[in-house]
Amino acid sequence: MSAAGRVCVVGSANLDLVASTPRLPAPGETVLGTDYAEHAGGKGLNQAVAAARAGAATTFVGAVGADDAGRFLLDQLAAAAIHAVVARSERPTGRAVITVDAAGENSIVVVVGANAEVRVAALPAVDVLLTQLEVPLDTVATALELARTSGIRTVLNPAPAAALPTDLLEMIDVLVPNEHELEVIGSPDALIAAGVGAVVTTVGAAGVRVVTHDRQWHVPPFAVRPVDTTGAGDAFCGALAARLAAGDPLDVAVRAAAAAGALATTRRGAVPSMPTASEIAALLAC
């Protein structure tokens, strides 16, 4: 892999409350759990840790509450050697309530909390901006505008899915939806026509589909034994941003990101599952 680049992640930070169960409950059903854990999470924080572990010098811009959960998340950012530009809010730190079944599938409820107050006034000198939709859309738009003005490459993970205005789409160099989010935001061809540079769609066990203005291709999945899919998409996005920041072409960066996403499914939790650059390289070499 090439040398390290610089990534800024503007996004959410949550405390993840994770219950393991034999199967996901149906509506109105109670299922007995087999395990419980609390982890640092939030798509923004997850992706920042993923980018840092994939080798990027990483800055995280977000917000937490003045509570124990907020202090815990700040400690986790420091432990990952991530530069934190984090506001302290009177709202509680965001939470994600996650149920994971025996096959590694999950269901997630996110309570926004302090993430509703994430704002960005300036970006550091970086190569790639990575952001998502767990913070206010106007904050996402401002971050993209600042990046475009500064010549910073932009990556947006449109999760949770929401319709995106054309003026925002025009500022996205790489859009990274999953197949469910794609149903909400539009087809890859429509997104490319609206101004997106590339649409990189993760399709779980089927791998990754990539569409650009002049090319489309498929990246096959890596063979792993999943135990928890929580955070796999974030591992993908963080590693993708790190490799793009390091100067990798899109096809090389996507394959490294696919390896990172696969590795993340082999461990429980979001932040604890993010692979290192050496682990990604080892899987790529298999």
C-alpha positions in Angstrom: 0.0 0.0 0.0 1.1 3.6 -0.6 2.0 6.2 2.1 -0.5 7.6 4.6 -2.9 10.4 3.7 -5.0 12.7 5.8 -8.7 12.3 6.4 -11.3 14.5 8.2 -14.5 12.8 9.3 -17.5 15.0 10.1 -20.1 12.8 11.8 -21.8 11.2 14.7 -20.5 9.7 18.0 -22.7 7.3 19.9 -22.5 4.9 22.8 -23.5 1.5 21.3 -25.7 -0.7 23.6 -25.4 -4.2 22.1 -27.6 -7.2 22.9 -26.8 -10.6 21.4 -29.8 -12.9 20.7 -30.4 -16.3 19.0 -32.5 -14.4 16.4 -33.9 -10.9 15.9 -37.3 -10.4 17.5 -40.4 -9.9 15.5 -42.6 -6.8 16.2 -44.1 -7.1 19.7 -42.0 -10.2 20.5 -39.6 -10.6 23.5 -36.5 -12.7 22.9 -34.1 -13.6 25.6 -30.6 -12.3 25.1 -27.3 -14.3 25.4 -24.9 -11.4 26.0 -24.6 -7.6 26.4 -21.8 -5.1 25.8 -21.3 -1.4 25.5 -18.9 0.0 22.8 -18.0 3.3 21.3 -19.9 3.8 18.1 -21.8 6.2 15.8 -21.1 6.1 12.1 -18.8 9.1 12.3 -16.7 7.9 15.1 -16.6 4.3 13.7 -15.4 5.6 10.3 -12.8 7.8 11.9 -11.4 4.9 13.8 -11.5 2.8 10.7 -9.6 5.4 8.7 -7.0 5.8 11.4 -6.4 2.1 11.7 -6.2 1.8 8.0 -3.3 4.2 8.1 -4.7 7.8 7.7 -3.8 10.7 9.9 -7.4 11.4 11.0 -9.4 14.3 12.5 -12.9 13.8 13.8 -15.4 16.6 14.0 -18.5 15.9 16.1 -20.4 16.5 19.4 -21.0 14.6 22.7 -22.9 15.3 25.9 -21.4 16.4 29.2 -21.9 12.9 30.5 -20.1 9.7 31.2 -20.8 8.4 27.7 -19.3 11.5 26.2 -16.2 11.2 28.3 -15.8 7.6 27.3 -16.1 8.4 23.6 -13.4 11.1 23.9 -11.1 8.6 25.6 -11.7 6.2 22.7 -10.8 8.8 20.1 -7.6 9.6 22.0 -6.7 6.0 22.3 -7.0 5.7 18.5 -4.7 8.7 18.0 -7.5 10.7 16.4 -7.4 14.5 16.6 -10.9 15.3 18.1 -12.7 18.6 17.4 -15.7 17.8 19.5 -18.3 20.2 20.9 -19.8 19.5 24.4 -23.6 19.6 24.3 -26.3 20.0 27.0 -28.1 17.1 25.2 -27.1 13.6 26.1 -24.5 11.8 24.1 -26.1 9.8 21.2 -27.0 6.2 21.7 -27.5 3.2 19.4 -29.5 0.2 20.6 -28.3 -2.8 18.6 -29.6 -6.4 18.5 -27.3 -9.0 16.9 -28.5 -12.5 16.1 -26.5 -15.8 16.0 -25.9 -15.3 12.2 -24.3 -11.9 12.7 -27.3 -9.9 11.3 -28.4 -6.9 13.3 -31.2 -4.3 13.8 -30.3 -0.9 15.1 -32.2 2.1 16.6 -30.2 5.3 16.8 -31.1 8.1 19.3 -29.4 11.3 17.9 -28.9 13.3 21.1 -25.9 15.6 20.9 -25.3 14.7 17.3 -28.0 17.1 16.4 -25.6 19.9 17.3 -22.7 19.0 15.2 -21.4 22.0 13.3 -18.4 22.7 11.1 -16.9 26.2 10.5 -13.6 25.1 8.9 -11.8 22.0 7.8 -8.2 21.1 8.6 -5.6 20.6 5.8 -6.6 17.1 4.6 -6.8 15.0 1.4 -10.3 13.5 1.9 -13.5 14.6 3.7 -15.7 11.7 4.9 -19.2 12.3 6.2 -22.6 10.6 6.7 -26.2 11.5 7.5 -26.4 11.0 11.3 -25.7 14.7 11.7 -27.8 17.6 10.4 -28.0 17.8 6.6 -27.0 21.5 6.6 -23.8 20.5 8.5 -23.1 17.9 5.8 -23.7 20.4 3.1 -21.4 23.0 4.8 -18.7 20.4 5.1 -19.0 19.4 1.5 -18.9 23.1 0.4 -15.8 23.8 2.5 -14.1 20.7 1.0 -15.0 21.6 -2.6 -13.6 25.2 -2.0 -10.4 23.8 -0.6 -9.9 21.1 -3.3 -10.5 18.3 -0.8 -11.9 15.0 -2.2 -15.3 14.2 -0.8 -16.9 10.9 0.3 -20.4 10.6 1.5 -22.0 7.6 3.1 -25.8 8.3 2.8 -26.8 6.6 6.0 -29.5 6.7 7.3 -30.9 7.0 3.8 -32.6 10.2 2.8 -33.3 12.0 -0.5 -30.5 14.2 -1.4 -30.8 17.6 -3.2 -29.1 18.0 -6.5 -26.8 20.8 -5.3 -25.5 18.5 -2.6 -25.0 15.6 -5.0 -22.9 17.8 -7.3 -20.3 18.2 -4.4 -19.8 14.4 -3.9 -16.8 12.8 -5.5 -17.6 9.3 -4.1 -21.0 8.2 -2.8 -21.1 5.0 -0.7 -24.6 3.6 -0.2 -25.7 0.1 0.5 -28.4 -1.5 -1.7 -31.2 -0.5 0.7 -30.0 3.2 0.8 -29.8 3.2 -3.0 -33.6 2.5 -3.2 -34.2 5.8 -1.4 -31.6 8.0 -3.1 -31.9 6.8 -6.7 -30.1 4.6 -9.2 -26.4 4.8 -9.8 -27.0 6.1 -13.3 -29.3 8.8 -12.0 -26.8 9.8 -9.3 -24.0 10.0 -11.8 -26.2 12.1 -14.1 -26.9 14.4 -11.2 -23.2 15.1 -10.6 -21.8 12.4 -8.3 -18.3 11.3 -9.4 -18.6 7.6 -8.5 -21.2 5.4 -6.8 -19.7 2.6 -4.8 -22.6 0.3 -3.6 -21.9 -2.3 -0.9 -24.1 -5.4 -1.4 -23.1 -7.5 1.5 -22.2 -11.1 0.7 -22.4 -10.2 -3.0 -19.4 -7.8 -2.8 -19.3 -4.2 -4.2 -20.6 -2.6 -7.4 -18.9 0.6 -8.7 -20.3 3.0 -11.3 -18.4 6.0 -12.6 -19.0 8.3 -15.7 -17.2 6.0 -18.0 -16.9 2.6 -16.3 -18.6 0.1 -14.0 -17.2 -3.0 -12.3 -17.8 -5.5 -9.6 -15.5 -6.4 -6.6 -16.2 -9.9 -5.4 -16.5 -10.5 -1.6 -13.7 -11.9 0.5 -14.3 -15.3 2.1 -14.6 -14.8 5.9 -16.8 -16.3 8.6 -19.0 -13.4 10.0 -20.0 -13.2 13.6 -21.3 -9.6 13.7 -22.0 -7.3 10.7 -22.3 -4.2 13.0 -19.8 -1.6 11.7 -18.8 -3.5 8.5 -20.1 -0.6 6.3 -18.2 1.9 8.5 -15.0 -0.1 8.2 -15.5 -0.1 4.4 -16.0 3.7 4.3 -13.1 4.5 6.7 -10.7 2.3 4.8 -11.9 3.7 1.5 -11.2 7.3 2.6 -7.8 6.3 4.0 -6.7 4.6 0.8 -8.0 7.5 -1.4 -6.2 10.0 0.8 -3.0 7.9 0.4 -3.4 8.3 -3.4 -4.7 4.9 -4.4 -6.8 4.9 -7.6 -10.5 4.1 -7.0 -10.4 0.5 -8.0 -7.5 -0.3 -5.7 -9.0 1.7 -2.8 -12.4 -0.1 -3.2 -10.8 -3.5 -3.0 -8.9 -2.5 0.2 -12.1 -1.2 1.6 -13.9 -4.4 0.8 -11.2 -6.3 2.7 -11.6 -4.0 5.7 -15.4 -4.5 5.7 -15.0 -8.3 5.5 -12.6 -8.3 8.4 -14.9 -6.2 10.5 -17.6 -8.9 10.4 -15.3 -11.4 12.0 -15.3 -9.6 15.4 -18.1 -8.3 17.7 -18.9 -4.6 18.1 -18.2 -1.7 15.8 -15.1 0.1 17.0 -13.5 -3.1 18.3 -13.9 -4.7 14.9 -12.1 -2.1 12.8 -9.0 -3.7 11.2 -5.5 -2.4 10.9 -3.6 -1.6 7.7 -1.5 -4.7 8.2 -4.6 -6.9 8.6 -6.1 -5.4 5.4 -2.9 -6.0 3.5 -2.7 -9.6 4.7 -6.2 -10.3 3.5 -5.6 -8.6 0.1 -2.5 -10.8 -0.3 -4.5 -14.1 0.2 
